Amino acid sequence: MADRTWKAVERRIAAFFGTRRNRCSGSSGRSDESASDTVHPTLYVETKHGDLARFLNAEGRAMIDEGLANAKAEGKRFVAALHPKSGRGFWILVHSDDFLAVARETAARTES
């Protein structure tokens, strides 16, 4: 069975942060597992694939509010990764208070 595009995007973004995709993230509703799209120990990564305009309006604000609450509950820093449907790479959205910590964490995990 062919991999769904959004799952492949989640895998690439997880790899960027030096971790792996969290299967059944968010929708599984299991209290013993992270709702993040990755299994990163300190970052709560929410991945969105599609039309960026959709994520830069009320839907995006709701995603950020929910992600921030989930990240706080899990003791992690919130990161939103926005992947445009027709493009390479992705946008990283992180609060300025967390920027240096996220950059250091990412650099430490991705350097060879």
Protein Blocks (a to p, Z undefined) as FASTA:
>chain_A
ZZdfklmmmmmmmmmnopacdehihjlopakbcfbfbfcfkbccdddedjfklmmmmklm
mmmmmmmmmmmmnopacddddddfbbghjdddddfklmmmmmmmmmmmmpZZ
